[in-house]
Amino acid sequence: MQEVSGLERNIVVTPMTFEPVYEQEAEIVERKGLGHPDTICDNLAEELSVELSKLYIERFGAIMHHNVDKALLVGGEANPRFGGGEVISPIEIYLVGRALKEYKGVVLPVDELAVEVARRWLKENIRNLDPDRHVIVRPRIKPGSKDLVDLFLRFQLRGEVPLANDTSFGVGYAPLDDLERIVYESEQLLNSPSFKEEHPYVGEDVKVMGVRIRDDIRITVAVAFVSKFVESLEDYKEKKEKVREAVLELARALTPRRVRVFINTADDYERGSVYITVTGTSAEQGDDGQVGRGNRVNGLITPYRPMSLEAAAGKNPVSHIGKIYNVVANIIADRVVSEIEEVEECYCYLVSQIGKPINEPQLCDVKVRTKKPISAIEDEVRKIADEELQRMPETWKRFLAKEFSVA
């Protein structure tokens, strides 16, 4: 336990006594890309939280209570065909949550803001989706419960350290191993502006699954091709091979292990059944979406690593532990690995207690893998953890600046 400025931070430094994930016989890593229905929901919820926070600051001088983290996407109907196609029935997006809509006689246009934010994000990020024709946005945002609103106001308007609005935990780790980097960077490549410029037929709905058995890596990628840029089945096959080659080249640069890449493995050429879409996302017909079913705050789904089931997107950035602790745990782990030469790997676990200052967790457990005795680096690890806990009351500013991705 460490005491700084009279605050007990409950920081412990413990050794990793288990085999590294990257040396185990098997590993699984997944990433749902920008246009996946679940990722769309995460991004829309987070964008709404950011814009609500800015509106609250503008009107009241402080971020007010809100948690808009329950978005749901109901897929539409579409008829894609080589060279074209049309959306028959629009996608429906429900933005659900709790937010202060009136304070001291000032009424805020929260529902209108929700619609505006959703349409703007979709227009900017899903190139072939027309948010005015292809999407219906249905806000369902109600006032928060009195006890949580009161808890929020107890610190926010007095400029005090925020109080945790839940008893929950967050986890983080560093560094990413080779399989994790391949999965993450493959999606980033396929959804990069430069790749889209050269390969406009690649839609934003990209899902990457990486499986490793010893030194054999299989990367399976689902890519929603945009039908108006694909002329025929033969053209589809050629373009699909270009995508496979691009991912394979990237993967081989990131690992010495054997890598194989597979694209759209459900295709049936004999039946003419291939993964083409009108809009570049399966949300037009094939799939629905929901906040919290996709990537964790580090952008990956990693069942062989510590994970929290919290849906960070859309939660308020001031006091909601499910958001803040997961991000800060990753920051601590990253700093420990990058700043302490002797540390090979780091996991960080943070747990709060509702009503207590967010920078006074019940536990901050920093696990390290190092060849040196823990005692030799313990003070350095504690110092990094304590610095990040002290900074935690200001973390909301970095969320508003969009320094962190939560999807």
N, C-alpha and C positions, 0 to 999 in steps of 0.2 A: 504494500500500500504506500502511496506517495502523497505528500501534502504540499500543495502549492498555493500560496496566497490564502491559506486557511481552508482550502477546498480539498477534500479527500477524493482522489480520482480512481482509486481501486485498480491501478495498473499492475498487471503481473506479466512477467516474461517467462515463457516456458519452452522447453525443447520439443522439436518434432521427433517423435519416437517411432514413426511409421514410415513405410517405404514410399519414396516419391511416386506420384502418379505417373510421371513420364518413364519410370523404370518398371512399372507393373506390366503384366502380360497383356492387358487390354485397357482400352480407354474409349470414351464416347464424348463428342463435343458437337453442339448444334448452334446455328445462328439463323434466326428468322429475319429476312431482309426488309428494307425500307417499305416495300409495297405489300408485304404480307398483311392480311387482315388484322392479326393480333398486334403487329408493330404499328399499323396505322392507328389503332385505338390508343396504344401507349402514347404515340406522338401527339395525337389530338388532345388527350387528357393533359399532357404536360404543357402543351402550348396554351391551353386554356388557363392552367394554373399560373403560368408566367404572366399572361396578359391581365388576369384578374389581380394579381399582386401589384402590377404596375398601376392599374386603375385605383386600387385601394390607396396606394402611396400618393397618387395624384389628388385624390379627394379627401383623404383623412390623415395623410402623413405617415401611415404605417400599414403594413400588410395585415388584413383582417382574417378572421377564421374562414377557412374553406378546405374542403377535400373533394375534388372533382375527379375521382379515380375509378369510376364505374362505367366507362364507356363500353358500348356494345355495337357491333357492326352486323347487320343482317344483309347477307349477300343478295344481289339482284338477279336478273336473268339477261343473258346475252346470246347472240348468234354470231360467233366469229367464223370467218371463212378466209381462205387464202386471198390476199389482196384487199380485204375489207371486212365488213361485218357491222353489226349494230347492237347497241344496248336496248333490250326490250323492256325491261323493268328496272327502275333505279335501285341503287344501294340505299339502305336506310341506316343512319347512324344515330344512336341514342347517347347523348352526353348526360350522364347521371352523377349526382353527388350533392354535397351540401356547401352552401356559401352564404355569407352575409349579403343580403340584397337591399337592406335598408338600415341606416344608422343615423340617429338623431335627426330624423325627418328627411334625410337625403336618400332618395331611391336610386339604385343603380341598375342600368340595363344589362343585367347578367345574362339573360337568355339571348338577347340580341348579340351580345359579345360572343357567346358560345358559337352561334351560327356563323358569324363573321370570321372568327378564328379558324374554324374547321374548313370553311370554303377556301380561305387564303392558303392554308397549309396544303390542302389537296391540290390546288392549282399550281403551287410552287414545286411540289415534290412528285406528283404522279402525272407525268407529262401528257399522257393520252387520255386522261380522265377529265371530263368537263364537269366541274362541281355544280354548275347551274342546271345541267340536263341529266346527269347520271347519278346524282346524289340528293337525298332528302335528309336534312339534319334536324333532329328532334331533341331539343334540350329538355331535360327533366331534372332541374336543379332546385332544391328546396332549402330553407333555412336550416342551420345546424342545431343540434340539441343544446338546451340552455346551459347544461353543466360544462360542455366542451367550449362553448362560446365564452362563458365566464372565465374558464381556466385560461383561455387565450388572452382575454382582455386584462387579466390580472398582471401580466408582465408586459404585453406589447405596448400599451399606451403609456407605461411608466418607464420604458427604456431599460427594463431589467433583463437578466438572462432568461431566455425562453424556458418554459416548463414543459417537460415531455408530455405529450397528449395520449401516450399509450405505454403500456409495459410490453416491450417488444425487443427484438435484437436485429443486428446487422452483421454481415460478414464480408470479408474481402481477402484477396490473396494476390501474391506476385512472386515471380514474374509469370507471364503466359509461357506455356511450353510450345513445342513446334506444332503439334496438332491444333492447339487452340489458335495459334497465329495463322495457320493455313485457313482454318474455317472462317475466322474473322476477316482476314484480308481478302479472301476470295469474294465474299459478298461486297466488301468495300470496293474492290476492283470493278466488279460487274455493275455496280450502281454509281460509279464515278462519272462525272461529267465528260471526261475525255473518252472513256470507253463508250458511253452512250452516243457521243458525237460520231464515233467511227462505226458503232454497231447499234443503230437506232431501233433495230428489231428486238433488242433485249429489254423486256419490261422491268419494272421496279420490284415485282414480286419474285424474289430470289430466296430460296431456302437452302442452306448448306448443312449437310450432316457428315461429320468425320468419324470414322471408326478405325481404331488401330489395334491390330493383333500382333504383339511383339514389334517387329520392325516393318510390318506391312500396313500401309495406310490406304484406305478406300475413302474417297471423297465423292459423295452423291449430291448432286446439285439439281434442284427443281427450278427451272427458269420459265417464267411466263412470257413467251414470245408475243410480240405485237403483230397481229394478223395482217394489217395493211402494209407491213414491210416484208412480208413473206409471200412470194409469188406462187409457190407450188410445193408439193411434198419433197421434190428433189432439192429445191432451194432451201427448204427447212432443214434437211439433212446436212447440207453444206454449212449452213450458218450454225447449226448445233455443233458441228465439228470444230468450228472456229472458237466457239465458247469453251469447248473442252480443252483445246490446245492452250488457250489463254490461262485457264485455271491450272492446268498441269505445269505450265512454265513457271507460274508464280509459286506453286507448291514445291517444285524441285529446288527453287532458290532458297526455300526456308527450312529444308530438312535433308539430311543425308539418307533418310530411310526410303524404302521403295514406295512410290505413290502411284495409284491408279485413280482416274477421274471418270465419273459416269454422269451423264446429263439426261434428265427426263426419262428415267428407266421404265415408266409406265407406257411409253409410246408403243403403238402397234401399227407398224407401217402397212401391213397387209389389209387392215381394216380402215386405214386412213385416219386413225385416231392419234392425234398429236396435241401437245400442250401449246395451243395458240389462244390468245385472248384479244379482245377489241381494245382494252384499256391498259394492258400490262399488269393487271392484278387479278388474282382469282376471286377477289371480292365481287367482281361483276356477276359471278354465278357459282363458282365452285366451292366457295368457302365463306364462313362467317368469322367474326373476330371478337376478341374481348380483352380488356386491360388485364395485365398480369399473367397471361398465358404464354408469354414469349421470353425475350432475353432478360437476363438480370442486368444490374446497373453497369456491369463491365462489358455488356454487349453480347454475352454468350450464355448458353444453357449447358451447364457442366455437372452432370450427375456424379462424376468421380471427384468433385471438389466440394468444399462447403458452400451451400447456397441458402438463401432465405426465400421463402415463398411470398414475401411481401411484394405487392405491386407498388413500385415507387412512383410511377408516373401519375401526375395529377394531385398528389398529396401536397399539402402546404409545405413550403420550404423552410419555415421558421421553427416549427415544433414537432413535426411528424417524424417520429423515430424511424418508421418503416422506410422513409426516404433518406433522411440525413445520415443515419448510422451506417447504412449500406455503402453510401458514397465515401464517408469519412474512413470506414474500415479499409476500403481499397486504397485511399490516399496514404494511410499509415503504412500499409503493407508495401506499397510502391516505394515510399521514402526509405523504409528500413532496408530494402534490398538494394536500392540505388546508392544510398549514402553510407552504408556500413559494408565495407569490402568483404568481411568475413562471412556475411550472411548470404546463403545460396537461395533460400526460399523463405517466404513469410506468409502466415495466415493471421488474420486479426478478427476477433470476435468482440462485439460490443452489445451490452444489454442495458436497457433503461428501466426506470420505475416511474410510472405515471405520477405527474404532479411535482417531480423533482427537476432541478435544473438539467438541461440537456447535456451540459458539459461535466456532469457528475454521474457517470454511469455506475450501475451496480457492479459491473465488471468490464474491464478492458483487458482481454487476454491476447497477448501478442506471442504467437508461436513462431520459433525460428529454427531453420536448419543451418547448422554451422559446425565446422570441424573444431572450433575453439570451445572452451568451457563457457557456459552461459554467463558466468560471473564476469568474464572478460569483456562482454559487450552489453550487459544488462543496463548499465547506466545510459548508454547511447540510445538504446531502444526505448527506454522509459522517457528520455528527453524528447524524442520524436513524437511518441504517442501523446505526451502531455502538451506539446506545442499544438498539435492538431485538435486536441480536446479544448484547449483554451480558445482556439480560433473558431470553434464550432458555432457560437452565437452569430458569427458573421457569414456563415456558409451560404445563407439565403441569397446574398448578393451574387454569388457565383452561379447559383441556379438561374437567377434572373438574367445574368449575362450569357447563359447557355454554355457555360464551360463544361458541364457534365452532360453526357448522354444517359438517359435512363431507359433506352429501348434498343 
